[in-house]
Amino acid sequence: MNYILFFIAFATFYFLLYRLMRKTNHGLNPGELAFVFTGKVLAACLYGWLLLHYYGGDDTWVIHEDTLMEWRQMKSNPLRFFVYEIDLRQYITDMGWKEGLPYFRMKLEKAIINKPLGVFNFFSQGNFYVNMVAFSFMSFWGSFWLYQVLVHLLPAYKKWTFGVLFFYPPALFWLSGLRSDAMLFFFFSLFVSRLYRQWYIQATAKNIWIVVLAWIGMIVIKASFALLLLVPIFSWWLCARKKWNWRNVFFGTTVIALGAFFLSSVFPAPFNLPQAVTNVQQEFFALEGKTRVNLPALDSNPITYLKNLPAAVDNILLRPYPWDAKGILQYAMAAQNIFIICLIGFVFIRRFPGMIDLVPHALLWMLFFFSISFYLSIGYTVPFPGATIRYRVIPETMLVWLLSIGAMGSTITHYNIFNVYKKQKNI
C-alpha cells in the first residue's frame, strides 16, 4: 500500500466532509466525523482484504479491476469514457428492448462506482486501499442522510441513532465494502431525507427532482428494492399530507397491495407479478453456490406463498443455523440472527416501552413495513446465505434501530450522559 497517498487522500476527504458538515443541521462535530470516517475507511479496507485472502476476491476485486479498465480507457479514449460508453439506443438496436434495457441498467449500475473510481485512479495509481478512501467518502452519505432525518424526528435518541447507523457491525462492514449495496443505501437515504424535507419542512421543486433521481438510482441498482418501497411510501404520504390514521393506512394499503399482487396473475408477463417473483427465484436456483438453502418453489397461486411462509422466515431469520455455519462470515451471520431474535423477544418481554416515542411517526411505520416486506422477499427467493447477508443489511439496520428503541424506550439513553434536544431543528 502507498501510505503517503493513503494519508493524503484521507486528509483531503476528511477536510471536504468537515467543510460540508458546517453547512448542515444535525451534522457531526469534528471528533464524531473523524471517528465515523476512520471506521468507514478501515471497514472498507478490511472488507477487501478479507474477501481477497479468504474468499478468492469475490466481486469486490472484480469491481476494482473494472475501475482499472476505466482508468486505462480514460487515458486512451476520453470521449468514449465520458460520452459513448453507455448508449441505450445502440443497445436496443443491437439486442432489442427485452435484452437491451436490462443490459443498459447493468452498465449504469457498474458506472455508478467504476466511473468515479476510474477517475480517482489517476491519483491512487490503481491502489485498491487508497481507492477505498474515496469510496468511503461516497458511502458515508448513506448513513448520514438517514441519521439526519431520525435525529430530527427523535432528538432524544441522537447518540443511540449515531451508534446504530454508523457502527452497527453488519452495516459498517457490508455497507462500507466495494459493492453496489453501499450505493443502494446512498440512494435510499437520499430518497427518504428529501421526501422528509418535502413533506415536513419545505416543499421545493429541487426536492422533487432529487427524489426522482434517487428512486431511479435505486431502480438501477436493485429494482425489487425500489418497487417494494412504493406501497410504504404511498402510505407515509397519506399520513403526512392527508393526515389519515396510520393504523388504517399502513394495514389497509398492505392488504390492498397484496390483493393486487395476486390478482395480477391473470395478466400476461411482465404484468404477472407472482410469475415475476417466481422467475427471480428460479434464476437464483440456477446459480451455483457453496452453501445454499433448499427453498420450496413458488408459483402464481397465493396458497403457495402462504405454505412457503415458514420456509421464508426460516431462511431470512434463522439460516445458517449455528451448527451449519462455515467460515467467519457465516458465523457472524448466525450471531446476527441470534441477536435479532433476542431483540424481538425483548420487545415482547418489556411490553414495548418505546411505543410512546415510535408509534406517532408515520415515517417510522414506513421503515418498519418496508423492512419486513423486503426481508420476506429475500426469504422467499434467495437460497444463498452469502447473498442474503448482504441483501438484508439495509432493512436489518433499520429494524435493529426500531426494535432496540421499542424494547428499551427512554431507558436506552440517560439525561445526564447524553444530550437531549428539547426543540427540533430543521435539517
C-alpha positions as CSV (number, residue, x, y, z in Angstrom):
1,M,0.0,0.0,0.0
2,N,1.2,3.5,-0.8
3,Y,0.9,5.0,2.7
4,I,1.7,8.6,1.6
5,L,-1.1,8.6,-1.0
6,F,-3.4,6.9,1.5
7,F,-3.0,9.6,4.2
8,I,-3.2,12.4,1.7
9,A,-6.5,11.0,0.4
10,F,-7.8,10.5,3.9
11,A,-6.9,14.0,5.0
12,T,-8.4,15.5,1.8
13,F,-11.7,13.7,2.0
14,Y,-12.0,14.3,5.8
15,F,-11.5,18.0,5.3
16,L,-14.1,18.0,2.5
17,L,-16.6,16.2,4.7
18,Y,-15.8,18.7,7.6
19,R,-16.5,21.7,5.3
20,L,-19.7,20.1,4.1
21,M,-20.8,19.4,7.7
22,R,-20.5,23.1,8.6
23,K,-23.4,23.8,6.2
24,T,-25.8,21.2,7.6
25,N,-28.0,21.0,10.7
26,H,-27.8,17.8,12.7
27,G,-24.3,17.3,11.4
28,L,-21.4,15.7,13.1
29,N,-18.7,17.5,15.1
30,P,-15.1,17.1,14.1
31,G,-14.4,14.3,16.6
32,E,-17.5,12.3,15.6
33,L,-16.8,12.8,11.9
34,A,-13.2,11.6,12.3
35,F,-14.4,8.6,14.3
36,V,-17.1,7.7,11.6
37,F,-14.9,8.3,8.6
38,T,-12.0,6.3,10.1
39,G,-14.4,3.5,10.8
40,K,-15.7,3.5,7.2
41,V,-12.3,3.5,5.7
42,L,-11.0,0.7,7.9
43,A,-14.1,-1.4,7.3
44,A,-13.8,-0.9,3.5
45,C,-10.1,-2.0,3.6
46,L,-10.9,-4.9,5.9
47,Y,-13.7,-6.0,3.5
48,G,-11.4,-6.0,0.5
49,W,-8.5,-7.7,2.4
50,L,-10.8,-10.4,3.9
51,L,-12.5,-11.3,0.7
52,L,-9.2,-11.4,-1.2
53,H,-7.4,-13.6,1.3
54,Y,-10.2,-16.0,2.3
55,Y,-12.8,-15.9,-0.5
56,G,-10.7,-15.5,-3.6
57,G,-11.5,-11.8,-4.1
58,D,-15.2,-12.2,-4.8
59,D,-17.0,-9.5,-6.8
60,T,-15.2,-6.7,-4.9
61,W,-11.9,-7.3,-6.6
62,V,-13.6,-7.8,-10.0
63,I,-15.1,-4.3,-9.5
64,H,-11.6,-3.0,-8.7
65,E,-10.3,-4.5,-11.9
66,D,-13.2,-2.8,-13.8
67,T,-12.1,0.6,-12.3
68,L,-8.6,0.0,-13.6
69,M,-10.0,-0.8,-17.1
70,E,-12.0,2.5,-16.9
71,W,-8.7,4.3,-16.0
72,R,-6.9,2.8,-19.0
73,Q,-9.8,3.7,-21.3
74,M,-9.9,7.2,-20.0
75,K,-6.2,7.7,-20.8
76,S,-6.6,6.2,-24.3
77,N,-10.1,7.4,-25.3
78,P,-11.6,10.1,-23.0
79,L,-14.5,10.7,-25.4
80,R,-15.7,7.1,-25.1
81,F,-15.2,7.2,-21.3
82,F,-17.4,10.2,-20.8
83,V,-19.9,10.0,-23.8
84,Y,-20.1,6.8,-25.7
85,E,-19.6,4.1,-23.1
86,I,-23.3,3.8,-22.2
87,D,-25.6,4.1,-25.2
88,L,-29.2,2.9,-24.7
89,R,-30.1,3.5,-28.3
90,Q,-27.3,1.3,-29.5
91,Y,-28.1,-1.5,-27.0
92,I,-31.7,-1.5,-28.1
93,T,-30.7,-1.6,-31.8
94,D,-28.4,-4.5,-31.2
95,M,-30.3,-6.5,-28.7
96,G,-33.9,-5.2,-28.7
97,W,-35.9,-3.8,-25.8
98,K,-36.1,-7.1,-23.9
99,E,-32.4,-7.6,-23.6
100,G,-31.1,-4.1,-24.4
101,L,-32.8,-2.3,-21.5
102,P,-31.6,-4.7,-18.7
103,Y,-28.1,-4.5,-20.2
104,F,-28.3,-0.7,-20.1
105,R,-29.3,-0.9,-16.5
106,M,-26.4,-3.2,-15.7
107,K,-24.0,-0.8,-17.4
108,L,-25.4,2.1,-15.4
109,E,-25.1,0.1,-12.1
110,K,-21.4,-0.5,-12.8
111,A,-20.8,3.1,-13.9
112,I,-22.0,4.5,-10.6
113,I,-18.9,3.0,-8.9
114,N,-16.5,2.4,-11.8
115,K,-16.5,5.9,-13.4
116,P,-15.7,7.9,-10.2
117,L,-13.1,5.5,-9.1
118,G,-11.7,5.2,-12.6
119,V,-11.0,9.0,-12.5
120,F,-9.7,8.7,-8.9
121,N,-7.2,6.1,-10.1
122,F,-5.1,9.0,-11.6
123,F,-4.4,9.9,-8.0
124,S,-4.3,6.5,-6.4
125,Q,-2.3,4.9,-9.3
126,G,-4.7,2.0,-9.1
127,N,-4.1,1.1,-5.4
128,F,-7.2,-0.6,-4.0
129,Y,-6.8,0.6,-0.5
130,V,-6.3,4.2,-1.5
131,N,-9.4,3.9,-3.6
132,M,-11.3,2.8,-0.5
133,V,-10.8,6.2,1.0
134,A,-12.6,7.8,-2.0
135,F,-15.3,5.1,-1.9
136,S,-15.8,5.7,1.8
137,F,-16.5,9.3,1.1
138,M,-19.3,8.2,-1.3
139,S,-20.7,5.5,1.1
140,F,-20.6,7.8,4.1
141,W,-23.7,9.7,2.9
142,G,-26.0,6.7,3.1
143,S,-25.8,6.5,6.8
144,F,-25.5,10.3,7.3
145,W,-28.7,11.4,5.5
146,L,-30.8,8.8,7.3
147,Y,-29.1,9.8,10.6
148,Q,-30.2,13.5,10.0
149,V,-33.8,12.5,9.5
150,L,-34.0,10.2,12.5
151,V,-32.3,12.7,14.8
152,H,-34.7,15.4,13.7
153,L,-37.6,13.1,14.4
154,L,-36.3,11.7,17.7
155,P,-33.7,14.1,19.1
156,A,-33.6,12.4,22.5
157,Y,-32.1,9.3,20.8
158,K,-29.3,11.1,19.0
159,K,-26.4,9.2,20.4
160,W,-28.2,5.8,20.0
161,T,-29.0,6.7,16.4
162,F,-25.4,7.6,15.8
163,G,-24.2,4.3,17.2
164,V,-26.6,2.1,15.3
165,L,-26.5,3.8,11.9
166,F,-22.7,4.3,11.8
167,F,-21.4,1.4,13.9
168,Y,-23.8,-1.5,13.9
169,P,-21.2,-4.1,12.9
170,P,-23.0,-5.7,9.9
171,A,-24.0,-2.4,8.5
172,L,-20.5,-0.9,9.0
173,F,-18.9,-3.9,7.3
174,W,-21.3,-4.7,4.4
175,L,-22.2,-1.1,3.6
176,S,-18.6,0.1,3.5
177,G,-17.2,-2.6,1.1
178,L,-16.7,-2.0,-2.6
179,R,-20.1,-3.3,-3.7
180,S,-23.3,-1.7,-5.0
181,D,-25.1,-2.3,-1.6
182,A,-23.3,0.9,-0.3
183,M,-24.6,2.9,-3.2
184,L,-28.1,1.5,-2.8
185,F,-28.1,2.8,0.7
186,F,-26.8,6.1,-0.6
187,F,-29.8,6.5,-2.9
188,F,-32.3,5.1,-0.3
189,S,-31.2,7.6,2.3
190,L,-31.2,10.5,-0.1
191,F,-34.7,9.5,-1.2
192,V,-36.1,9.3,2.3
193,S,-34.4,12.5,3.5
194,R,-35.6,14.6,0.6
195,L,-39.2,13.3,0.9
196,Y,-39.0,14.2,4.6
197,R,-37.9,17.7,3.7
198,Q,-40.6,18.0,1.1
199,W,-43.5,16.9,3.3
200,Y,-42.5,18.3,6.7
201,I,-40.1,21.2,6.3
202,Q,-40.2,23.0,2.9
203,A,-41.7,21.9,-0.4
204,T,-39.5,22.7,-3.3
205,A,-39.1,21.6,-6.9
206,K,-35.4,20.8,-6.1
207,N,-36.5,18.2,-3.6
208,I,-38.9,16.5,-6.1
209,W,-36.1,16.3,-8.7
210,I,-33.7,14.8,-6.2
211,V,-36.3,12.3,-5.1
212,V,-36.9,11.2,-8.7
213,L,-33.2,10.8,-9.3
214,A,-32.7,8.9,-6.1
215,W,-35.5,6.5,-6.9
216,I,-34.0,5.9,-10.4
217,G,-30.7,5.2,-8.7
218,M,-32.4,2.5,-6.6
219,I,-34.1,1.0,-9.7
220,V,-30.7,0.8,-11.5
221,I,-29.0,-1.0,-8.6
222,K,-31.9,-3.2,-7.3
223,A,-35.3,-2.8,-8.9
224,S,-37.1,-5.0,-6.4
225,F,-35.9,-2.8,-3.6
226,A,-37.3,0.4,-5.3
227,L,-40.6,-1.3,-6.2
228,L,-41.2,-2.6,-2.7
229,L,-40.8,0.9,-1.4
230,L,-43.8,2.2,-3.3
231,V,-46.6,1.0,-1.1
232,P,-45.0,2.1,2.2
233,I,-44.0,5.4,0.7
234,F,-47.6,5.9,-0.5
235,S,-48.9,5.1,3.0
236,W,-46.4,7.6,4.5
237,W,-47.7,10.2,2.1
238,L,-51.3,9.6,3.1
239,C,-50.4,10.1,6.7
240,A,-48.1,13.0,6.2
241,R,-50.1,15.0,3.6
242,K,-53.7,13.8,4.0
243,K,-53.5,13.3,7.8
244,W,-55.1,9.8,7.6
245,N,-54.8,7.5,10.6
246,W,-51.5,5.5,10.4
247,R,-53.1,2.2,11.6
248,N,-55.8,2.2,8.9
249,V,-53.4,3.4,6.2
250,F,-50.5,1.0,6.6
251,F,-52.5,-2.1,7.3
252,G,-55.2,-1.2,4.7
253,T,-52.7,-0.4,1.8
254,T,-50.7,-3.5,2.6
255,V,-53.9,-5.7,2.3
256,I,-54.9,-3.9,-1.0
257,A,-51.4,-4.2,-2.4
258,L,-51.3,-8.0,-1.6
259,G,-54.7,-8.4,-3.3
260,A,-53.5,-6.5,-6.4
261,F,-50.3,-8.6,-6.4
262,F,-52.1,-11.9,-6.6
263,L,-54.9,-10.7,-8.9
264,S,-52.2,-9.6,-11.4
265,S,-51.6,-13.4,-12.0
266,V,-54.4,-13.3,-14.6
267,F,-52.3,-10.9,-16.8
268,P,-49.5,-11.9,-19.1
269,A,-45.9,-11.0,-18.5
270,P,-44.5,-8.5,-17.5
271,F,-47.7,-7.6,-15.5
272,N,-48.0,-11.0,-13.9
273,L,-46.2,-10.1,-10.6
274,P,-46.3,-13.6,-8.9
275,Q,-44.8,-15.0,-12.0
276,A,-42.1,-12.3,-12.0
277,V,-41.2,-13.3,-8.4
278,T,-41.2,-17.0,-9.4
279,N,-38.8,-16.1,-12.2
280,V,-36.4,-14.3,-9.8
281,Q,-36.5,-17.4,-7.5
282,Q,-35.7,-19.7,-10.4
283,E,-32.8,-17.5,-11.6
284,F,-31.3,-17.8,-8.1
285,F,-32.0,-21.6,-8.1
286,A,-30.0,-21.9,-11.4
287,L,-26.9,-20.3,-9.8
288,E,-24.1,-22.3,-8.2
289,G,-23.0,-21.7,-4.6
290,K,-21.0,-23.5,-1.9
291,T,-23.8,-23.1,0.7
292,R,-27.5,-23.0,-0.2
293,V,-30.9,-23.4,1.5
294,N,-33.4,-25.8,-0.1
295,L,-36.3,-23.4,-0.6
296,P,-39.6,-24.7,-1.9
297,A,-40.6,-23.4,-5.3
298,L,-43.1,-20.7,-5.8
299,D,-45.9,-20.3,-8.4
300,S,-48.6,-17.8,-9.0
301,N,-51.0,-19.4,-6.6
302,P,-51.4,-17.4,-3.4
303,I,-51.6,-20.6,-1.4
304,T,-48.0,-21.3,-2.4
305,Y,-46.8,-18.1,-0.7
306,L,-48.8,-19.0,2.4
307,K,-47.4,-22.5,2.5
308,N,-43.9,-21.3,1.9
309,L,-44.0,-18.5,4.5
310,P,-42.4,-20.7,7.3
311,A,-39.6,-21.6,5.0
312,A,-39.1,-17.9,4.0
313,V,-39.0,-16.8,7.7
314,D,-36.6,-19.7,8.5
315,N,-34.4,-18.7,5.6
316,I,-34.2,-15.0,6.4
317,L,-34.2,-15.2,10.2
318,L,-32.5,-18.5,11.2
319,R,-30.2,-19.6,8.4
320,P,-27.5,-20.5,8.6
321,Y,-28.0,-22.5,11.8
322,P,-25.0,-22.1,14.2
323,W,-24.1,-25.7,13.7
324,D,-24.2,-25.4,9.9
325,A,-22.2,-22.2,9.6
326,K,-18.9,-22.4,7.6
327,G,-16.3,-19.6,7.7
328,I,-16.1,-16.4,9.6
329,L,-18.8,-14.6,7.7
330,Q,-21.4,-17.3,8.2
331,Y,-20.6,-17.5,11.9
332,A,-21.1,-13.7,12.1
333,M,-24.4,-14.1,10.3
334,A,-25.5,-16.8,12.8
335,A,-24.6,-14.4,15.6
336,Q,-26.7,-11.7,13.9
337,N,-29.7,-14.0,13.7
338,I,-29.5,-14.8,17.4
339,F,-29.1,-11.1,18.3
340,I,-32.2,-10.1,16.3
341,I,-34.3,-12.9,17.6
342,C,-33.3,-11.9,21.2
343,L,-34.2,-8.3,20.4
344,I,-37.6,-9.3,19.1
345,G,-38.2,-11.3,22.3
346,F,-37.0,-8.4,24.4
347,V,-39.7,-6.2,22.8
348,F,-42.4,-8.6,24.0
349,I,-40.9,-9.2,27.4
350,R,-40.6,-5.5,28.1
351,R,-44.1,-4.9,26.6
352,F,-42.9,-2.3,24.0
353,P,-41.9,0.6,26.3
354,G,-40.7,2.6,23.3
355,M,-44.3,2.8,21.9
356,I,-44.8,6.3,23.1
357,D,-41.8,7.6,21.0
358,L,-42.2,5.4,17.9
359,V,-45.9,4.9,17.2
360,P,-46.9,8.5,16.4
361,H,-44.4,8.9,13.5
362,A,-45.6,7.6,10.0
363,L,-42.0,7.7,8.7
364,L,-41.1,5.0,11.2
365,W,-44.0,2.8,10.2
366,M,-42.9,3.2,6.6
367,L,-39.4,2.0,7.5
368,F,-40.9,-0.9,9.5
369,F,-43.3,-2.1,6.8
370,F,-40.7,-1.7,4.1
371,S,-38.1,-3.6,6.1
372,I,-40.5,-6.5,6.8
373,S,-41.6,-6.8,3.1
374,F,-38.1,-6.7,1.8
375,Y,-37.0,-9.3,4.4
376,L,-39.7,-11.6,3.3
377,S,-38.9,-11.1,-0.4
378,I,-35.4,-12.2,0.3
379,G,-36.6,-15.1,2.3
380,Y,-38.8,-16.4,-0.5
381,T,-36.3,-16.0,-3.3
382,V,-32.6,-16.1,-2.2
383,P,-31.3,-19.5,-1.3
384,F,-27.7,-18.4,-0.6
385,P,-26.7,-17.2,2.9
386,G,-23.8,-15.4,1.4
387,A,-26.1,-13.2,-0.7
388,T,-28.8,-13.0,1.9
389,I,-26.5,-11.4,4.5
390,R,-25.7,-8.5,2.1
391,Y,-29.2,-8.0,0.7
392,R,-30.8,-7.8,4.1
393,V,-28.3,-5.4,5.8
394,I,-30.2,-2.2,5.0
395,P,-33.6,-3.3,6.4
396,E,-31.8,-5.2,9.2
397,T,-30.1,-1.9,10.3
398,M,-33.5,-0.1,10.4
399,L,-35.2,-3.0,12.3
400,V,-32.4,-3.0,14.9
401,W,-32.8,0.7,15.4
402,L,-36.6,0.4,15.7
403,L,-36.6,-2.8,17.8
404,S,-33.9,-1.5,20.2
405,I,-35.9,1.7,21.0
406,G,-39.1,-0.3,21.1
407,A,-37.6,-2.7,23.6
408,M,-35.9,-0.2,25.9
409,G,-37.7,3.1,25.3
410,S,-36.3,6.1,27.1
411,T,-34.0,3.9,29.3
412,I,-31.8,3.5,26.2
413,T,-30.3,6.9,27.0
414,H,-29.8,9.0,30.1
415,Y,-30.3,12.7,30.5
416,N,-27.1,13.2,32.5
417,I,-25.0,11.3,29.9
418,F,-26.4,12.1,26.5
419,N,-27.5,15.4,25.2
420,V,-31.3,15.6,24.8
421,Y,-32.6,18.3,22.5
422,K,-35.9,19.7,23.6
423,K,-36.5,21.5,20.3
424,Q,-36.3,20.1,16.9
425,K,-34.2,21.9,14.3
426,N,-34.6,21.9,10.6
427,I,-32.4,19.6,8.7
